[in-house]
Amino acid sequence: METKIFQLNEIEKAAQLLKQGELIAFPTETVYGLGANAQNETAVKKVYAAKGRPSDNPLIVHVASIAEVKKYVAEVPFAAQKLMEKFWPGPLTIIFRTKPGAFSKTVTGGLDSVAMRMPDNAATLALIKATGKPLVGPSANTSGKPSPTTAQHVYHDLHGKIAGVLDGGKTGVGLESTVLDMTDPEKPIILRPGAMTREVIEAVIGPIDTDHHQVSKEEQPKAPGMKYKHYSPNEPVIIVKGSNDQWQKAIDHYQLQGEKIGLLANEDCIRLFESKVADTFSLGKKDEVADAAKLLYAGLRYFETTEATVILAEAHEAEGLGDAYMNRLEKAAGNHYF
């Protein structure tokens, strides 16, 4: 299969392929999603096949308006309505109880709930409208690898497996959406942290909880990214937290082991240590977690093109956006700290 790169003036062409049951990757404000008609089970199964994604890992359904949600869910809690009005379009996914038969078990992972969001990207909203159906949209990468933040990342992973990619340039946020479970309106729970932070959500609807438990092999994940290893490049990732002395110790340790070190850190850290490592990728300015979040996946992917045999990656405090950044980095590293 030839995978075509569609420009923003070719949205109608991309929509036609989606209507025919083909797969089209699309840009969002978070990462690129792999789109298929959410109500075409055959097309949705192609998504799992293209990504190599486990079949019990539910998909997020993308819509172009708040009104569409009510077609597919059993109830829209008052708090969820407030959040949608405040933050949609935006990087917030909400899990609702679904109407029976609204989506196949292939979409929901066999659950009686469905995850939905309205992406903050004009081209993708136009694509959904032109298709006339909601689109599933897991990250458009090989399952387990770093999520794509450019059309070229998508093409690298999935060319020959999907019909096309709508090229919207680099994504803005760089990390997947926050996933908020509202199937019990009295107990909203963040299942996956993202750019929409707990503090921002609580300012609108009051106290919420965060699900910190590790999903076992036997458990059914309720949201993407909860159960399986994610975001990992081919090389091992080691998280470094602390002072310059700690960075020096980590570099010395892996050099003694004969490793070629890739340094994934802020620009000040790179200036200090770049002469001592094999390659570097900047996560932006020191203490700017928004820079780091936007660049993390691109950095992890970059080192797959270098001779680096181990990646030393910078930690941030797990608060606000840093919570989402560390969630992804710890999964990429298998929680391996130096």
C-alpha positions in Angstrom: 0.0 0.0 0.0 1.2 3.5 -0.9 1.0 5.9 2.0 0.2 9.4 0.8 1.1 12.6 2.6 -1.9 14.9 2.3 -1.6 18.7 2.6 -4.1 20.9 4.4 -5.8 21.7 1.1 -6.5 18.0 0.5 -8.8 17.3 3.5 -11.7 16.2 1.3 -9.5 13.6 -0.4 -8.4 12.2 3.0 -12.0 12.2 4.2 -13.0 10.1 1.2 -10.5 7.4 2.1 -11.8 7.4 5.6 -15.4 6.9 4.3 -14.1 3.9 2.3 -12.7 2.3 5.4 -9.1 3.3 5.0 -6.8 4.7 7.7 -5.6 8.3 7.7 -3.3 9.7 10.4 -4.2 13.3 11.5 -2.5 16.0 13.6 -3.8 17.2 16.9 -2.5 19.6 19.5 -1.0 16.7 21.4 0.4 14.0 19.1 -0.6 12.6 15.7 -3.6 10.2 15.8 -4.3 7.2 13.6 -7.8 7.8 12.2 -10.5 5.4 11.2 -14.3 5.6 11.1 -15.2 4.7 14.7 -18.5 3.1 13.5 -16.8 0.9 10.9 -15.6 -2.2 12.9 -13.5 -3.5 10.0 -11.7 -0.2 9.7 -11.1 0.0 13.4 -9.6 -3.5 13.4 -7.1 -2.3 10.8 -5.9 0.3 13.4 -5.0 -2.5 15.8 -3.3 -4.4 13.0 -1.3 -1.4 11.7 0.0 -0.5 15.1 0.4 -4.0 16.5 -1.8 -2.8 19.4 -3.2 -5.2 22.0 -7.0 -5.8 21.4 -8.0 -5.0 25.0 -6.5 -1.5 24.9 -9.5 0.8 24.3 -9.4 3.6 21.7 -10.3 7.3 22.1 -13.1 8.5 19.9 -12.6 12.0 18.4 -15.6 14.3 17.6 -15.9 17.7 16.1 -18.5 19.1 18.5 -19.9 18.7 22.0 -23.3 17.9 20.6 -22.0 14.8 19.0 -21.1 13.2 22.3 -24.8 13.0 23.3 -25.5 10.8 20.3 -23.3 8.0 21.7 -23.2 8.2 25.5 -25.8 7.1 28.0 -25.4 10.2 30.2 -23.5 13.4 30.2 -22.9 14.3 33.9 -23.2 18.0 34.8 -19.5 18.1 35.7 -18.5 16.7 32.3 -20.7 19.2 30.5 -18.9 22.0 32.4 -15.5 20.6 31.5 -16.4 20.2 27.8 -17.7 23.8 27.6 -14.6 25.1 29.3 -11.9 23.0 27.7 -13.1 21.6 24.4 -11.6 21.7 21.9 -8.5 20.8 23.9 -6.3 18.0 25.4 -8.9 16.5 27.7 -10.4 13.0 27.1 -13.5 12.1 29.1 -14.7 8.6 29.6 -18.5 8.2 29.6 -20.9 5.2 29.9 -21.8 4.4 26.3 -25.2 3.7 24.8 -25.6 0.0 24.0 -24.5 -0.6 20.4 -23.1 2.9 19.9 -19.7 1.5 19.2 -18.3 -2.0 18.7 -16.3 -3.8 21.4 -13.3 -3.3 19.1 -13.5 0.5 20.0 -14.3 0.2 23.7 -12.0 -2.7 24.5 -15.0 -4.7 25.5 -16.1 -2.2 28.2 -19.4 -0.5 28.6 -17.7 2.9 28.5 -16.1 5.0 25.8 -13.4 7.7 25.8 -14.1 10.8 23.8 -12.4 14.1 23.0 -12.6 17.1 20.7 -9.0 17.9 19.5 -7.9 21.5 19.2 -6.7 21.3 15.6 -8.7 23.1 12.9 -7.6 20.7 10.1 -8.6 17.6 12.0 -11.9 19.0 13.1 -12.6 19.7 9.4 -11.5 16.2 8.6 -14.0 14.7 11.1 -16.8 16.9 9.7 -15.9 16.0 6.1 -16.0 12.3 7.0 -19.4 12.7 8.8 -18.4 10.2 11.5 -16.4 10.2 14.7 -12.9 8.9 14.3 -10.9 6.7 16.6 -7.4 8.2 17.0 -4.8 6.3 19.0 -1.3 7.7 18.5 -0.1 7.0 15.0 3.0 5.0 15.8 4.0 1.4 16.2 2.6 0.3 19.5 5.0 0.8 22.4 7.2 3.3 20.5 7.5 7.0 21.1 4.3 8.8 19.9 4.6 10.8 16.7 4.8 14.6 16.8 5.3 15.2 13.1 3.9 13.6 9.9 7.4 12.3 9.2 7.4 10.3 12.5 4.1 8.7 11.4 5.4 7.9 7.9 8.5 6.3 9.4 6.5 3.9 11.5 3.5 3.2 9.3 4.3 3.8 5.7 2.9 0.9 3.6 0.4 0.1 6.4 -2.0 3.1 6.1 -3.5 5.1 3.3 -2.2 8.5 4.3 -1.2 11.2 6.7 -2.6 14.7 6.9 0.4 16.8 7.4 -0.3 19.6 10.0 3.3 20.3 10.9 4.7 19.8 14.4 2.2 19.3 17.3 2.1 21.8 20.0 1.7 20.0 23.4 3.7 16.9 22.5 2.1 14.6 25.1 -1.2 12.7 24.8 -4.4 14.1 26.3 -5.4 13.9 30.0 -7.9 11.0 30.4 -10.6 11.6 33.0 -13.0 8.8 34.0 -16.4 10.2 34.7 -18.4 6.9 34.5 -19.1 7.5 38.2 -19.9 11.3 38.3 -19.4 11.3 42.1 -15.8 10.0 41.8 -14.0 11.5 38.7 -10.5 9.9 38.3 -7.6 10.9 36.2 -6.4 7.7 34.5 -3.7 9.3 32.4 -2.1 12.7 33.2 -1.7 15.2 30.4 -1.4 18.9 29.6 -4.9 19.4 31.2 -3.6 19.2 34.8 -5.4 18.1 37.9 -5.3 21.6 39.3 -6.9 23.1 36.3 -9.7 20.5 36.2 -10.3 20.8 40.0 -10.7 24.6 39.6 -13.8 23.8 37.5 -15.4 20.8 39.1 -13.8 20.4 42.6 -11.7 17.5 44.0 -10.8 14.6 41.7 -8.6 11.6 42.3 -5.7 10.1 40.4 -5.4 6.4 39.6 -1.8 5.4 40.5 -2.1 1.6 40.5 -0.3 -0.6 38.1 -2.7 -2.5 35.8 -1.9 -6.2 35.9 -1.7 -8.6 33.0 -5.1 -9.9 34.0 -6.8 -6.5 34.3 -8.8 -4.7 31.6 -7.3 -1.2 31.1 -10.0 1.5 31.0 -7.8 4.0 29.1 -4.9 3.9 26.7 -1.4 3.9 28.3 -2.3 2.2 31.5 -1.2 -1.4 31.0 1.4 -1.9 28.4 5.0 -0.6 28.0 4.8 2.7 26.1 6.9 5.4 24.5 10.1 3.3 24.3 12.9 3.7 21.8 15.2 0.8 20.9 17.9 2.0 23.3 17.5 1.7 27.1 16.5 5.0 28.8 17.9 5.9 32.2 16.4 8.8 34.1 18.8 11.2 35.8 17.5 13.4 38.6 19.6 15.8 40.6 22.6 18.0 40.4 25.4 18.3 37.8 27.4 16.0 40.0 24.7 13.3 39.5 24.9 13.8 35.7 28.7 13.5 35.9 28.4 10.2 37.9 25.9 8.8 35.4 28.1 9.7 32.4 31.2 8.2 34.1 29.3 5.0 35.0 28.1 4.3 31.5 31.4 5.3 29.8 33.2 2.8 32.0 30.7 0.2 30.7 31.7 1.1 27.1 28.3 2.6 26.3 27.8 5.4 23.7 25.8 7.9 25.6 22.9 10.0 24.2 22.1 13.0 26.4 18.4 14.1 26.5 18.4 17.2 28.7 18.0 20.9 28.9 20.3 23.1 26.9 22.5 24.2 29.9 23.1 20.6 30.8 24.0 19.8 27.2 26.5 22.7 27.0 28.2 21.4 30.2 28.5 17.7 29.1 28.3 17.5 25.3 32.0 17.0 24.9 31.8 13.9 27.1 28.9 12.0 25.3 28.3 10.6 21.9 25.3 12.7 20.9 22.7 15.1 22.4 19.2 16.3 22.0 18.0 19.5 23.7 14.8 19.5 25.7 14.8 23.3 25.7 15.5 25.8 28.5 16.4 24.7 32.0 13.3 24.2 34.3 10.9 24.7 31.4 8.8 21.6 31.6 6.5 22.7 28.7 9.6 22.7 26.4 10.6 19.2 27.7 7.1 17.8 27.2 6.9 19.2 23.6 10.3 17.7 22.7 10.4 14.4 24.6 9.1 12.1 21.9 11.1 13.8 19.2 14.2 13.3 21.4 13.6 9.7 22.0 13.0 9.1 18.3 16.2 11.1 17.4 18.5 8.7 19.2 17.2 5.8 17.1 19.0 7.5 14.2 22.4 7.8 16.1 25.0 5.5 17.4 23.9 6.0 21.0 23.5 2.7 23.0 22.0 4.3 26.1 20.0 7.4 26.7 20.4 9.5 29.8 17.2 11.6 30.2 16.4 14.5 32.4 13.8 14.2 35.2 11.4 17.0 36.2 9.3 17.4 39.3 6.0 15.4 39.0 3.7 18.3 39.4 1.4 20.1 37.0 2.6 19.3 33.4 5.6 17.6 35.0 3.3 14.9 36.2 2.4 14.0 32.6 6.1 14.4 31.4 7.3 12.0 34.2 4.5 9.5 33.5 5.7 9.2 29.9 9.4 9.2 30.7 9.1 6.6 33.4 7.2 4.3 31.0 9.9 4.8 28.4 12.6 4.0 30.9 10.7 1.2 32.6 11.1 3.3 35.9 14.9 2.9 35.6 16.6 5.8 37.5 20.3 6.2 37.8 
